[in-house]
């Protein structure tokens, strides 16, 4: 199953030409990750307050098109792997909210890995059974097993 969230491109995301400045896509993906964690019942501020976080350790990104100030974006996040302490994430950003039976034009595709780690030291710690259970429905291919 894919998690989906919607974001509007704001003025502060854009360069002087009015297009999203590429580092801002990383902020948008991180916001989607935070939205996802809150959606599954593990808001990032709560994780951090309890002494863990999920810092990114790897990210490969393909920029496939421009986004402009005011654009409505759809960001999907699907898990590609759940390890002992790491989580693989696949992101896609589309240029408009989905319409039943149609998708927008893909503007970005990215694959990343986050590590469940102690805050602030960054030492990897095993993913709890509760968090793992909340993540599993979003693991690619899991819908076949649920």
Protein Blocks (a to p, Z undefined) as FASTA:
>chain_A
ZZdddddddfklpcfkopacfklmmmmmmmmmmmmmmmnopafklmmmnopacddfbdcd
ddfbdcdehiacddddddfbdcfkbccddddddfbdcdehiacddfbdcdddddddddfk
lpacdddfklmmmmmmmgghklmmZZ
